[in-house]
Amino acid sequence: MKPISRRMTNLRGFLTRWARVSRQPCISVTGRLAGLALGVLYASAASSVAVADDWPQWMGPNRDGVYQEENVIEQIPDEGLPILWRTKIAAGYSGPAVSGGRVFVTDYVKTSGTVTNNSDSRDSLTGTERLLCLDVETGQELWKFEYPRTYKLSFGAGPRATPTVDNDRVYVLGAEGDLHCLRCADGEVVWKRQLSESTQSESPIWGHAAHPLVWGELVYCLAGGEGSVVVALNKMSGEVVWQALTAGEIGYCPPTIYNFSGHEELLIWHIDAVNALNPTSGELIWSFELKPQYGMAIAAPQRNGNRLFVSGIGKTAAMLEIGTDGKPNRTLWSGRTNHGVYCGNATALFSDDAIYGSDCETGQYIAVNPIDGTRFWESFQLTTGGERRASHGTAFTVKHADQYFLFTETGDFVIAKLSPEGFEEKGRMHVVDASNTCFGREVVWSHPAFAKQSMFVRNDDEIVRVDLSVH
């Protein structure tokens, strides 16, 4: 049992996040809490509310890229930060999830074939796809779940989707569409479904990458096929509750739920359009045509108030104003040359003062005026560290208090102050080597997790826990 002071700190953090729900994604891991009275929240906070220092899914507890913990460093000293442990793993792009004293991370142990990272063709590989469960304090393996898996993918290093933890279960999506629900305690399989086979569709060329979303009693995934771009499954049994949408391809964008003026909407961006569905029934509410180049619908739509920002490669972007009926009533601005930011591997953060994100066309980190899409500033310093255009240059961004934590594709952890006027680094340290390649440069593309006053980050060789606590 945690001390009362720590438990109340967690409660304050929870209530602060809940108060901002009108401008952030609905809480997914703990289910729908809107109907609970504040008295019940206070009474149950010590035992049943999701622990504030967990990171149970992609981009954190609310999938908003906000890190809430207190007593965390504000700058990185010249000598760097302590490494609490390093654990050997195999290859993959998926980020770790941290929940209940466990770290969940997926990888791929290749046994034959060559990964060429040719963006135009699929490599044929054989190997084993795995979910590793590690002790959060030591990094030691508690259990692992594995199965043989043939890949026929481009950039086939390993799984893409971050595990999603919901109470005592973890939902894991493999690169070829293997969806498993496992018990967190021991890795026992509760149910499984092969998404590509069940929808009679081929996996996307760059693999299944849309992180599963748990909301209430449902888990949402992109699947494929006619009328089943998105499927909603009963999270306890894996049975299909509903399926919806048809598109040329499903894309790679994770499902997201927002509440617009009392209207809960499940956003699905496939390669042809952004769609809003009733999350309970799958009924289409609205659709907005937006076609990224090469079918790269990857970054999740970001919301601030009644504005929704969507962007992808090929100068594809739109800032939509959402009306009180929960539907777009006008386009405030669209993508064009030297305007906006076009996101790929990393979803931008939509703050009050600016949109901050890495641009997949130039490789620069860009701050954008959300009012009209003009660029405040741009820099390679926070992505590749170079001085030249670098396609798909990437930095993963997380907000902490009034600062930002960035993990660059070169394997550096950076703390920075970001504003429309510019950025100021508050320290930088190299954490892991860039163990993969893209367009002739070495990269590491994996979203870190922040929990237990630590950063958890992986490459294709190891997963590392970095101490962020104030000593």
N, C-alpha and C positions, 0 to 999 in steps of 0.2 A: 504494500500500500504506500502511495506517495505521501509525503508530508502535506498538511493542509495548505500551507502557503504555496507550494508548487501546484497543487490541484486547483487552487483558486486562480493562480496565474494562467493555468490552462483554460479555465472557465472564462476568464476575461478575454483571452485571445479568441475563444470560440464565439462569444457573444459579439465581439467586435467584428468578426468575419460575417456573422449572421446579419448584423445591422447593415452590412454592405451588399446583401444578397440582391438588391434591386439593380445592381450594376455588375454583378459577377455571375458566373455559371452557377446553376443550382448545385447544392451539395449532393454528391453522388454516392460516396462510399457508405455513409451512414443512413442513406435513405431520405425520405421526405419528412422534414421536421416541422413544417410550417404550422401544423395543427397543434403543436405542443404549447402549453402555457409556460410562461417564464418561471413560474414556481416549480413546475416539473423539471425544467432545464436545470435550475439551481440544485434541486434535490438529487438529480441523477448525475450531475457533472463529475462527481468524484469517482463514479464507477462505470457509467455506460456511455458517456460522450467520447467520441474518437479522440485519442490522446493528441494534444497539440504538437508534440514533438515527433509525430509520425509523418511519413511521406508515402501514403499508401498507393499512389498511382502517378501516372504521367502528369508533370507540372504541379504536383502537390495535392493536398487534401481537397481543394476546390477546383483543381485543374486551371488555376488562374496565374500560376507562376509567382505566387506571393508566399514568402517564408516568414513565419510569425514568431519564432522563438526569441526569447530575450537572453541577455548575458552572452551575446555573440560578438565577436571582434568587429571593429569598425575599420581596421586597416591591417594590411599584411606587413609584418616586419621584414627588414632586409634579409634576415636569415631564413625566412619562410615560416611555415606553420608545422607543428608536429604531425607526423604520419602515425596513426594509431595502429593500423595493420594493412598488410597487402596480402591478397589471396589470389593464387593462380586460377584463371579461367580460360575458356577458349573464345572464339571470335563471335562478334555480334554488334549490332547497332543499338539494341534496346537499352534503355536506361534501367537502373535499379529501382525497386520499391522497398520501403522500410516500414515495417508495422509489427507491433507486438513483440519487440525484441528480436525480430528476424529481418534479414535482408534477402530479397528475392531478385534473382538475375538470371536471364536466359542466355544460352550460347549455342554454338554449333561446332561439333568435333568432326571435321572433314576427314574422310578416309580415302576418297579418290576424286579425281577431276582437278581442274585448274581454275582459280578465280581470276578472270582477266579484267574485271571492272570495265568492260566495254558496254557503254550505255545503250548501244543499238542491238545487242544480241544477248541471248540467254546462255549461261554456262550450265553444263550438266555435271552435277556433283552428287556424291553419296556421302552419308555421314549420319551422325546422331544429333538430334535436337534435344536440348536439356533445359530443365529448370533447376537451379541450385538454390537451396535454402541455407543461409549462413547465420551464425550467431552474431548479433549486432556488436557485441562487446569484443569478441576475439577474431571474427572473420572465419572461424572454423566451420566446416560443413556440418550441418545438422542432418540433412537428407538431400537426395536428388531424385528427380524424375526424368526419365529419358526414353526415347523411342527412335527407331531408325527412320530416317527421312531423306528421300531423294529431292534435291533442289534442281529446278530448271529455271534459273533466275539470272538477271543482270545484277551485278554488285552483290554476289551471293555469299558474303562473309558469314551471315548468321541472321537470327531473328531481329525484327525491327521494333515490335510493339512492347512497351513496358508492361509488366504484370500489373493487374488491378486487384487490390486486396479489399475484401468486403467482409467485416467481422471475422469469422473463422475460416473463410474460404479465399482462395486466390484464383483468378481467372487469367489464363495464359494463352496468347495467340501466337502461333508459329508463322514463319515466313511463307509457308505454302498453305496456310489456312487451317491448321490443326488447332482447334479450340478445346482447351481442357479446363475443367473446374476441379480444383484439388483442395484437400484439407490442409490448412496452414500447419497444423501440428505435426503431421507425419507424411504429407505428400500423397495420401491415398486419393485415388481418382474417384470423384463423385459422379461426374458424367463427362462425356466428350462428344464432339461433333466436328466432322470434316467439312468446312464451309464450302470449299471449291467443289468437292464431290457432291454434296447435298444440293447444290444449286446448279450442277452440271456446267460449271464455268472454269476457265483457266485462271490461275492466279495472275495478278498484275505482273508486268515484266520486272518491276522492282520489289515484288513481294507484298504480302499483306502487312500493312504498316499502321493501320488505324487502331490505336490503343482502345481496348474494350472499355465501355462506360457502363457502370452499374447505377441504376436509379430506381428507387423503390424496390419492387419485386422483379425487375427486368434487367437484363444485360443486353446492350446493343453492340452490334458488330457490323462492319461492311462485309458483304458476302459475295455477290455477283449473280449474273444470270438475269433472265427476264422476270421483272417484277420483284426482284429481291436484292437490289443494291444494298439495302439495309435490312437486317433481321433483328427482331426483338425476341429474346428467349427468356423463358422462366428461369431465373437465376438459380433456383433450387434443383430443378429437374433437367434443364436444357431443352425443354419442349418449345417449339416455335409458337409464339403467341400471335405475332403478325409479321408480315414482310411487305416491303414497298419499294417503289421506284425502279425505273429502267433507264439505263444510260449506256453509252458506247463502252465505257469502262467505269469501274467503281472509284478509281483514284486512291488516295492515301490519307485523306483528311479524317482525323478522329471525330466521332460523334460528340456533339456539344449540346447541352440544354441551357437555355436562358429563359428568364421570366420577363416578358415585356408587358408592362401595365396590367399585370395579373394574368397574362396569357403565357402558359408554359409551352415552349416550343423546342423540339428536337431539330437541330440544324445538321443537315447532311449536305456536304459539298462534294459532288462527284464531278467528272470531267466536263459536264455540260452546263451545270447550274447549281446555285445555292438553293436548297430546299428547306422549308420549315414544315415539320410534321407534328401532329398531335402525338406526344410521347406514349400515351396510353393505347391509342387505337391505330396509329400509323396513318391517319387521314392527312392528306396534303392540305396545308394552310395557305402557303404561297411558294412561288418559285421565281428566282431571278437568274436570268441567263448570264453565266460568267465562265468562259472557257479558257483555262490556262494553256500555255503552249506545252506540247508533248504529253498532255493529260496529267500534268503535275499539280493536281489539287492536293496540297500537302498540309499547309499551315492552317490551324483552326481559326475560324472567324472570331474576331475579338470585339467585345462590346464595352461601351462606356456610356452610361445613361441611355438615351434613346438612339444612339448611333452604333452602327455595326460596320466594322472594317474587315474586308476580305481581300487577300492578295496572293498572287502566285507568279510564276515565271512568264515572260512574254509581255511585260508591262500590263499585266492583268491585275486590276485593283478596282475596288468600288467602296465608297463610303456612303452607306445607306442611312437614311433617317427613318426610324420605325415609328409609326403612328400609334395612337392610343388603342387602335384595334389590333395591334400586334403585327401589322403588315407594313412593308416599305411604302412610304408615301412620296419619296423623291430620292434621287441620287445627288448627293452633295458634291461629289467629285469622282473622277475616274482616273485610271492610270494613263500616263503618257511620258514621253522622254524627259529625263531629269526631274521627275515629279513622283512623289510617293516612294514606297519601299516595296520590293517584290520578293516575298519570303518563300523559302523552300524548306530546308531541313529543320529550321528553328522558327517557331511561332513568335511573332512580335508581341510586345507588351503595349497596350493602349492605356497610357496614363492620362491624367487630366491635362498636362501641359504639352505632351508630345506622344507620338508613336515611335518606339525604339525597337529596331530590329536589324538583322543582317540581310543584305540584298543578294539574291541568288544570281543576279545578272552581272553585277560588278564585283561582288565579294566584299563590298564595304559595309561597315556598320553605319546606319543612317538614322537621324532624328528627323521626324516629319511633323509638320504643323497639321493637326487633325482637322482644322477648320477648312483649309483649302488644298492640302496635299503638297504644299511647297516644302522644300528641304531646308531645315535649319543648318545641318552640318552633316558631313560624312567622313569616315576615316577607316583605313585598313588596320589601324593599330589594335582595334578590339576584335578583329577576326583573324586574318592571316599573318599580321605583323609585317607584311611586305609593303610594296609601293606600287604594284601593278595590278591590273584587273585580274581577278581570280574567280572564275565561274563557281558558283555555289559556296563561296567563302562563308563560313558559319561561325556564329557565337550563340550559345544558349544563355538566355537572360532570365534572372530571377530577382524580384524586388524584395529587399529587406529594409524595413523602416524607411529612411529617406535616402537609402543607397541602393546600388544594384550589384549583384553577384553575377559575374560572367564566366563562362567556361568556353575557351576558344578552341578552334579546330586544331591548334598546335599543341593542345594539352595543358594550357596555362589557366590558372584560376586568377581572376582579376576582381578587385573591389573598386568600384568607381562611383563618382557622383555624376549623374546625367541630368542635363537640363537643356532647354532650347538654346542656351548660350554656348554650350559645349560640354566637354567631359573632363573630369579630373580623376586620374588613377590614384587610388589609396593603397596601392601595393599590388604586387603580382608575384606568383610563384609557379614554377613548372611542376605539375603533379604526375602526369603520365605521358608516355611517348605517343606520338602520332603513329599508329601501327598499321593504318590502312592507306590506300592511295586513291586519288581522284585527279584526273586531268594533269598527271605528271607531278603532283605535289603530295606530300604525306599529310594525312588528316586523321583526326579522331572525331567521329560524329555520334555522340551519345549524350542524352540529356542527364545531368547529374541529379541526385536526390539530396535534400537537406533535411536532416533530422538529428536528434540527440546532440545538438550543438556541434554538428559535423557535416561535412560534405562527403557523399559517396559517389564515386565516379569510376567508370571502367573504360578500358580499351580492348583490344583483341587478345591481350595476354594476362591481364590482371584487373581486379577491382580493388579500390583503395579507399580507406576512411581517413579523412583529414580533420584534425581537431580545430574547431572554430570557437571553442569556449574562451571566455575571458578568465585569465588566471590571476 
